[in-house]
Amino acid sequence: MSDTSSFHAVLDRIEEEVGIFSIEPTGKIEIPVEYLPSEIEEGCRLFIQVAIDAEGTQYLEEESGKAIEEVEESTEAYEYMDDVA
């Protein structure tokens, strides 16, 4: 992962297992509590970094391509069966 972006966020509150954060200077982000530090509490300020996972993205693209091919193949087989019948 090479190119990253970072920002600060302050926890406003937790609602239904989701942390609601204010992003400085403006904005909002929601993060499930399972991804947050266990000691977090209202008013905590987080430093958050975001990066593109190039390998993960490539894997997902390959898997979705395989799924599309499978659907196309099954559709072609179904159309062939209609033509034969």
C-alpha positions as CSV (number, residue, x, y, z in Angstrom):
1,M,0.0,0.0,0.0
2,S,1.6,3.2,-1.1
3,D,-0.7,6.2,-1.3
4,T,-2.4,7.0,1.9
5,S,-4.7,9.7,3.3
6,S,-5.1,10.6,7.0
7,F,-7.4,12.6,9.2
8,H,-8.5,13.1,12.8
9,A,-11.9,12.1,14.1
10,V,-13.5,12.6,17.5
11,L,-16.0,10.1,18.9
12,D,-19.3,11.8,19.6
13,R,-21.3,8.8,20.7
14,I,-21.9,5.1,20.2
15,E,-25.3,4.0,18.9
16,E,-26.3,0.4,18.3
17,E,-22.7,-0.9,18.3
18,V,-21.6,1.9,15.9
19,G,-19.2,4.7,16.8
20,I,-20.3,8.1,15.4
21,F,-17.3,10.4,14.8
22,S,-17.0,14.0,13.9
23,I,-14.3,14.5,11.2
24,E,-12.2,17.6,11.6
25,P,-12.9,20.3,10.3
26,T,-16.4,19.1,9.1
27,G,-18.1,15.8,8.4
28,K,-19.1,12.6,10.0
29,I,-18.0,8.9,9.8
30,E,-19.5,5.8,11.3
31,I,-17.3,2.8,12.4
32,P,-18.6,-0.5,13.9
33,V,-17.3,-0.7,17.5
34,E,-15.7,-4.1,16.7
35,Y,-13.0,-2.1,14.7
36,L,-12.4,0.4,17.5
37,P,-9.9,0.2,20.4
38,S,-11.6,-1.4,23.4
39,E,-10.7,1.6,25.7
40,I,-12.4,4.2,23.5
41,E,-14.9,6.5,25.0
42,E,-16.8,9.7,24.0
43,G,-14.4,12.6,23.3
44,C,-11.5,10.4,22.2
45,R,-9.7,11.7,19.2
46,L,-8.4,9.2,16.7
47,F,-5.8,9.5,14.0
48,I,-7.1,7.5,11.0
49,Q,-5.2,6.5,7.9
50,V,-6.8,5.2,4.8
51,A,-5.0,3.4,2.0
52,I,-5.9,1.5,-1.1
53,D,-5.3,-2.3,-0.9
54,A,-4.1,-2.9,-4.4
55,E,-3.6,-6.6,-4.0
56,G,-7.0,-7.0,-2.4
57,T,-8.6,-4.9,-5.1
58,Q,-7.0,-7.0,-7.8
59,Y,-8.2,-10.2,-6.1
60,L,-11.8,-8.9,-5.9
61,E,-11.7,-7.9,-9.6
62,E,-10.5,-11.4,-10.6
63,E,-13.1,-13.1,-8.4
64,S,-15.9,-10.9,-9.8
65,G,-14.7,-11.6,-13.3
66,K,-14.8,-15.3,-12.6
67,A,-18.4,-15.0,-11.3
68,I,-19.5,-13.0,-14.4
69,E,-18.0,-15.7,-16.6
70,E,-19.9,-18.4,-14.7
71,V,-23.1,-16.5,-15.1
72,E,-22.5,-16.0,-18.8
73,E,-21.6,-19.6,-19.3
74,S,-24.7,-20.8,-17.5
75,T,-26.9,-18.3,-19.5
76,E,-25.4,-19.6,-22.8
77,A,-26.1,-23.2,-21.8
78,Y,-29.7,-22.3,-20.8
79,E,-30.2,-20.5,-24.2
80,Y,-28.7,-23.5,-26.0
81,M,-31.2,-25.8,-24.3
82,D,-34.1,-23.5,-25.3
83,D,-32.9,-23.6,-28.9
84,V,-32.6,-27.4,-28.9
85,A,-36.0,-27.9,-27.3
